[in-house]
């Protein structure tokens, strides 16, 4: 079975085509600048030359049509006809309390996703555009939705509830939902597989650290707590997001600066985090370079980022009464040697013993970066959210 995985943003669309007989990727790519006359399609077929096309793509329906044309192109394609695509899997950020697992797209499912727009206004509407565009281009192909929040539906009430009037939960479902669930799920399972130990016997802290970042406490294969909250704004300091802050700051700043709700929302989501503190970038690579040059603001940004990360690891070790494995993943987690070193050097109280030579190795493979004597296994596990989506889609349409 061949499955097309789609991750639609408001002005972009990522895709991968899988052959599920061996879970191989036949092709992947990205459509950027949707809504403009200079949109860019970058198509990367496996074992073939990369192909780029610049054209007018004003909406997602055209974007998916361009993707299908690339997949079936005589020179750059990997299938002879779109009829070979037997299912489409979509990434959707927020499933609320309704979607505790992945689901086949039905009119009822689409209605529920729309109802959840308020909980993920930057993400769910874009996902819906991708779903509608895929249905228009492939009307007879089953569609599946896979949610970032589903993995965290196993959190106990004491972890997901906020200490605010319960009427806000009863009426509006204000609670912690988390995000990056497909990544935390995949990484925890791969960590157990790498170690050759039963997942149900392990206490794992998964650190998905990219431009956005979250940490999850995984006990016995289940998410029991996670750093992101009702939205992806809570938790760690991120590239452009503030992460945790005193909620009283919001009305205080709104009053002082005469900001609207939309303006303060933009400030906290797009103009905070590493970008705000460093004053130069939201990219950890540039922050690290600035720190190495002795730039004070870059140094402070790095230290705040590392400190928050380390505090969450410590708190989740306390929440689970111990930790067996710490797993780093995503762009920063997999690639920042210095960040991992700084974090782990301050976790010796947990019994962590970093092997600096192993930490310095750059590889796209799962690997251990602690010594043989370390009481906690620290791993780097490259994430693969698209494969999780493909697997769930395959399971549901079988």
Number of C-alpha atoms within 10 A of each C-alpha: 14 22 25 26 27 28 21 26 23 20 18 21 23 20 21 23 25 23 16 15 8 8 15 13 18 21 24 21 22 20 26 21 19 23 16 14 12 15 20 20 25 19 25 21 21 15 9 14 11 14 15 14 14 14 13 16 24 16 18 25 19 17 27 23 17 16 24 19 15 25 25 16 14 11 11 19 22 18 19 11 13 14 12 12 19 17 23 27 31 27 27 27 29 29 28 26 14 13 19 16 17 23 18 18 17 13 8 9 17 16 10 15 24 15 13 18 18 15 21 19 13 13 18 25 21 22 25 22 17 27 26 16 20 25 17 14 15 20 11 11 16 19 26 26 29 28 23 24 24 26 25 28 24 16 20 12 12 10 15 21 18 16 8 10 9 14 10 12 13 10 8 11 16 21 22 25 30 32 30 24 25 24 24 32 23 18 29 31 18 18 26 18 12 14 14 9 12 12 20 13 12 19 23 33 30 29 30 28 22 18 18 22 28 28 26 28 30 29 21 15 20 21 25 23 27 29 23 23 22 21 19 24 24 22 23 28 27 26 25 24 28 23 24 15 13 6 8 8 10 15 14 11 12 14 11 8 10 12 15 11 12 8 12 18 15 14 17 18 19 16 19 21 27 28 22 20 21 22 15 14 18 23 16 24 13 14 24 19 13 19 19 12 11 11 14 14 18 26 20 16 24 21 16 17 20 18 16 17 22 18 14 21 21 16 12 23 20 11 15 16 9 15 24 16 23 22 26 25 24 21 17 21 20 25 24 17 16 13 18 24 17 14 20 19 12 12 17 14 9 16 13 21 21 25 17 15 10 14 21 15 12 11 11 12 9 19 19 19 22 21 17 12 11 16 16 22 23 27 23 26 26 24 24 15 21 25 20 19 26 27 16 19 26 19 10 14 15 7
